[in-house]
Structures are given as structure tokens and as C-alpha cells.
């Protein structure tokens, strides 16, 4: 609602006899975002968390509730039960609780939130308040590629001994190719320390053939309400565009395995096939290899990404300038000339 009191909430969580501070939240943020913050502080994944005193009308609040709906008291100490992944043997096969929500195929025509003022105001607040740590400066003339991590570049649920075993095939080749035409940003719906650790584990942060411009975590996301799917957390590209005006929908593309993450920018998002069960799919997954070709083609042959339909990326056929010029000359040559009087 537009009249929500947006004063920040200071909260902490008590778990296993220890107390953890978590970042300040807006009342309009969701329980799902709160759980991500708790994961960042404790390491307990959202699907493992049981928040004992975060309730709505006496029942445990589900992820779609906003904090304002729960009337949480300032400086509330949240009591949590939950186990770390390494303490749960069956974590190798247990599906994620939120996959039902994650797999929703939210279509542009079904949910019209892109230009609602309340969400544009949230984006402006992120532009103003969210602090970006620059790893590498933007390069003149480059387009922008924004990448998710989990199930996009990395199978974060399978068990393995090395990052290489969980890494999506052709990852470094893909990033090396993309870097020729794009500045690259990593945006994950997790905490910053986990992003940094995963990038180190995959060898992305130290690679010599490409550079990442910066990372964005869950704190750069916003919560939106949809009539059909309730409250969801999304990644609005306007947060980047507001800080770096050289990028816009005309030269930006985002990859994510969850379509809802780019609901604020549906024309800029490409839903990548999720990379799961790395031990079974490592030898046959070629998604990044094919997407490298697509990124290169649109960078070289498309001046305005707004004209593209990324849902049909596999069928994209660039019209090369030389072919266009040749066709034009051929048409001119075949047109009878009009005699001058």
C-alpha cells in the first residue's frame, strides 16, 4: 500500500544460543527477504528456517507477507530454529521449498507492475541508498550483461568436493567471450559474503581474461505485489540504470533461471535453463556455449535491445550489414531506370 510507514526496522535473530544482527529493513519488504538476510548472518538456508515469533494472526508467517503486515516491534529479537546444510544428510536430494514459487512462469501481460509509482519509488530509494563496491570501472561503448548465480552459473544444491564440479560447463569461455562486448555484473538473491565466496570458488573473481564490474546482493532487490502471485522479490534493473545512466533497456540484458526476477524489466530478461544435478548434466549442458553466440550476435547487429524478443533467442538470425547492403544494391540494380526528359 502507498501509505505504508517506511521507517526502517532494526531486527536481530537468536539461533543456537547466539545473537546475530541483521540489516535494517523497510516495512514494505517481505518475509522472504528477511530470511535471506538471516541466511547471510547465520548460514541457515531460508527453507530450513523456522521463525518462532514472526507470525500473522497466531500462525507462522509465510514468505509472501510484508513486515508491515506482521506489526513487528522495533528491535525485535527473532527466535529461530534451523540446521545448517552440512548437518543434514538428506540435503543432497531434498527439493527446495520455494521451487513452486520459483518456477512460476510470470508473463508480461499477466503482471503489470513495471511502471507503478510505488515500485519506481522503491527503485529510487535503492539508487540513493544502496552502496556499490566497484571492482572494475565501466568501459566506454560496452553493453551491459547482468547474471544470476544459483542454477544459472552454479549448481548450489548438489554436493561436490570442488567448485569445478558444480560450475556450469563453458562458464569461463562464456564470460571471456561476453567481456569483449559487455560490462558484466553479478546479481544474486543472497548475501554479499556468499556471492564473494562463490565467485572465489568458481575462479571468476581472479580470472585474467575477463573482469566483473561489481556484485549486487539481495539488499538491492525490491518487493512487489502481484494480484495473481502475491508478494514477490525482484531484481529491478533500474537500480543499475539509475547509478550508471550509460546503460538502459536499449543495451542491457539479464540472465536468470527465474522469470519473476526480471518482472520489472520483462523485455530485458532472458530466462536461462536452470543447471541442476551437476554430476549428471556436466557432459551435456551447452547452454552457455549457445548463449555466447547469441550475445555476440546481438551486440554486433542490434542497436536497440528493446526490439528483441529474448524468449526466441535460439531462433535469432542476425541480418549482417554487408548482406543488407548487398540486397539493397541488388534491388537497385534490378529496378528499371526512368529515362530523363
SEBAVEX-442183 format. One record per residue (C-alpha): residue in one letter; x, y, z negated. Coordinates in steps of 0.1 Angstrom, whole numbers, padded with zeros to 4 digits, always signed. Each point is the difference from the previous one (the first is absolute). Example, Ala and Ser with C-alpha at 12.3 -4.5 7.8 and 13.67 -1.06 7.14 Angstrom:
BEGIN
A+0123-0045-0078/S+0014+0034+0007/
This chain:
BEGIN
X+0000+0000+0000/X+0012+0035+0007/X-0005+0014-0035/X+0022-0026-0017/X+0022+0015-0026/X+0035-0006+0014/X+0020+0006-0031/X+0028-0027-0001/X-0003-0029-0024/X+0030-0011-0020/X-0001-0037-0007/X+0022-0028-0013/X-0002-0038+0000/X+0008-0024-0028/X+0011-0035+0011/X+0020-0027-0017/X+0006+0021-0030/X+0015+0029+0019/X-0015+0033+0011/X+0006+0014+0035/X-0006+0035+0013/X-0017+0003+0034/X-0003+0031+0022/X-0028+0025-0004/X-0032-0008+0019/X-0027+0021+0015/X-0035-0010-0012/X-0010-0006+0037/X+0027-0027+0003/X-0011-0037-0001/X+0006-0029-0024/X+0019-0016+0029/X+0025+0028+0000/X+0003-0002-0038/X+0008-0036+0003/X+0027+0007+0026/X+0016+0025-0025/X-0002-0026-0027/X+0018-0025+0023/X+0027+0026+0006/X+0005+0003-0037/X-0003-0036-0011/X+0005-0022+0030/X-0034-0017-0005/X-0018-0001+0033/X-0035+0016+0002/X-0018-0034+0005/X+0016-0013-0033/X-0010+0030-0021/X-0028-0001-0025/X-0006+0035-0013/X-0019-0006-0033/X-0012+0035-0007/X-0006+0013+0035/X-0037-0007+0003/X-0032+0013+0016/X-0032-0005-0021/X+0017-0026-0021/X+0013-0021+0029/X+0035-0001+0015/X+0003+0027+0026/X+0007-0013+0036/X+0026+0016+0023/X-0025+0022+0019/X-0010+0021-0031/X+0016+0034-0003/X+0015+0010-0033/X-0026+0028-0004/X-0028-0026+0000/X+0016-0018-0029/X+0002+0032-0022/X+0035-0010-0012/X+0013+0020-0030/X+0032+0021+0005/X+0032-0017-0012/X-0018-0034+0000/X+0022-0030-0007/X-0012-0027+0023/X+0002-0036-0014/X+0010-0025+0026/X+0003-0037+0003/X+0018-0016+0030/X+0030-0021+0010/X+0030+0007+0023/X+0002-0020+0032/X+0031-0020-0010/X-0020-0013-0030/X-0028-0014+0022/X+0009-0032+0018/X-0030+0000+0022/X+0007+0035+0014/X+0014-0016+0031/X-0034-0011+0013/X-0025+0022-0019/X-0017+0025+0023/X+0000+0037-0008/X-0032+0011-0018/X-0003+0031+0022/X+0003-0017+0033/X-0037+0002+0005/X+0002+0037-0001/X+0033+0002+0019/X-0014-0020+0030/X-0030+0024+0005/X+0002+0011+0036/X-0011+0036-0005/X-0009+0015+0033/X+0002+0037+0008/X-0037+0002+0009/X-0011-0017-0033/X+0018+0023-0024/X+0003+0037+0008/X+0022+0016-0027/X+0028+0014+0021/X-0011+0036-0002/X-0020+0002-0032/X+0011+0030-0020/X+0003-0018-0034/X+0027-0024+0015/X+0017+0028+0019/X+0004+0018-0033/X+0015-0032-0015/X+0025-0001+0028/X+0009+0037-0005/X+0006-0008-0037/X+0024-0029+0010/X+0018+0023+0024/X+0004+0026-0028/X+0009-0023-0029/X+0015-0032+0014/X+0038+0002+0000/X+0018-0017+0028/X+0036-0012-0004/X+0017+0005+0034/X+0023-0028+0010/X+0007+0013+0035/X-0011+0032+0017/X-0024+0001+0029/X+0015+0000+0035/X-0011+0025+0026/X-0024-0014+0026/X-0006-0033-0017/X-0034-0015-0004/X-0011-0015-0034/X-0005-0037-0010/X-0015-0007-0034/X+0003-0036-0012/X-0016-0020-0028/X+0021-0027-0017/X-0020-0029-0015/X-0012-0024+0027/X+0012+0025+0027/X+0037-0003-0004/X+0003-0025-0029/X-0020-0029-0014/X+0000+0011-0037/X-0020-0030-0012/X+0020-0030+0011/X+0028-0014-0022/X+0035+0001+0014/X+0036+0004-0011/X+0010+0028+0023/X-0016+0030+0016/X+0009-0013+0034/X-0024-0029-0005/X-0029+0024-0007/X+0009+0026+0027/X-0021+0001+0031/X+0019-0013+0031/X+0018+0027+0021/X-0004+0026-0027/X+0034+0016+0005/X-0002-0002+0037/X-0034+0017-0001/X+0011+0028-0023/X+0032+0005+0021/X-0021+0003+0032/X-0026+0023-0016/X+0026+0023-0014/X+0011+0011+0035/X-0034+0018+0004/X-0015+0003-0034/X+0008+0013-0035/X-0011-0028-0024/X-0019+0003-0033/X-0008-0029-0023/X-0034+0003-0018/X-0010-0027-0025/X-0030-0002-0024/X+0025-0010-0028/X+0023+0019-0023/X+0032+0017+0012/X+0023-0023-0019/X-0015-0030+0018/X+0003+0017+0034/X+0037+0007-0006/X+0006-0035-0013/X-0017-0016+0031/X+0019+0022+0024/X+0033-0009-0017/X-0010-0037+0000/X-0007+0001+0038/X+0031+0019+0008/X-0020+0029+0014/X+0014+0027-0023/X+0036-0006+0010/X-0003-0010+0037/X+0024+0018+0023/X-0021+0000+0032/X-0030+0020-0013/X-0010+0023-0029/X-0032+0004-0020/X-0011+0036-0005/X-0018-0005-0033/X-0022-0023-0020/X-0036+0007-0012/X-0016-0020-0028/X-0036-0004-0013/X+0001+0034-0016/X-0002+0016+0035/X-0033-0019+0007/X-0035+0013-0006/X-0033-0016-0011/X-0030+0003+0023/X-0035-0012-0003/X-0018-0017+0028/X-0037-0009+0002/X+0006-0035+0012/X+0032-0011-0019/X+0000+0022-0031/X+0031+0016-0014/X+0033-0008+0018/X+0035+0014-0001/X+0016+0011+0033/X+0031+0015+0016/X-0008+0033+0016/X+0026+0011+0025/X-0010+0036-0007/X+0023-0003-0031/X+0030-0003+0023/X-0013+0024+0027/X-0006+0027-0027/X+0036-0002-0011/X+0015-0005+0035/X-0020+0019+0026/X+0021-0013+0029/X-0019-0032-0004/X-0037-0004+0008/X-0025-0025+0014/X+0015+0007+0035/X+0033-0015-0009/X-0006-0023-0031/X-0008-0037-0003/X-0005-0020-0031/X+0002-0038-0004/X-0019-0018-0027/X-0015-0034-0005/X-0031+0016-0017/X-0021+0021+0022/X-0016+0019-0029/X+0034+0016-0008/X-0002+0023+0031/X-0038+0007-0003/X+0009+0038-0002/X+0019-0003+0033/X-0017-0028+0019/X+0015+0010+0034/X+0036+0000-0014/X-0001-0035-0016/X+0009-0033+0015/X-0011-0031-0019/X+0029-0024+0001/X-0006-0037-0005/X+0009-0009-0036/X+0032-0020-0005/X-0008-0027-0026/X+0014-0034-0009/X+0035+0010+0012/X+0014-0035-0004/X-0025-0012+0026/X-0002+0029+0024/X+0036+0012+0002/X+0008-0018+0032/X-0031+0010+0019/X-0009+0036-0011/X+0010+0024+0028/X-0023+0029-0009/X+0028+0025-0006/X+0018-0010+0032/X-0031+0008+0021/X-0008+0032-0020/X+0035+0013+0007/X-0009+0000+0037/X-0032+0018-0007/X+0016+0027-0021/X+0027+0006+0027/X-0026+0002+0028/X-0023+0025-0017/X+0030+0021-0011/X+0012+0003+0035/X-0032+0001+0020/X-0027+0016-0023/X+0001+0036-0009/X-0030-0001-0023/X-0006-0030-0023/X-0036+0012-0005/X-0008-0014+0034/X+0010-0035-0009/X-0021-0029-0014/X+0024-0019-0022/X-0025-0029-0003/X+0009-0008+0036/X+0037+0004-0005/X+0008-0035+0015/X-0017+0010+0033/X+0018+0033+0003/X+0017+0006+0034/X+0019+0032+0003/X-0003+0020+0032/X+0035+0009+0007/X+0007+0035+0013/X+0019-0012+0030/X-0029-0023+0010/X-0025+0029-0005/X+0021+0023+0022/X+0004-0027+0027/X-0037-0006+0000/X-0007+0037+0004/X+0025+0003+0029/X-0015-0030+0016/X-0035+0014-0003/X+0012+0034+0014/X+0017-0018+0030/X-0031-0019+0008/X-0022+0031+0000/X-0005+0014+0035/X+0013+0036+0003/X-0023+0027+0010/X+0011+0019+0031/X+0007+0037-0005/X-0021+0023+0020/
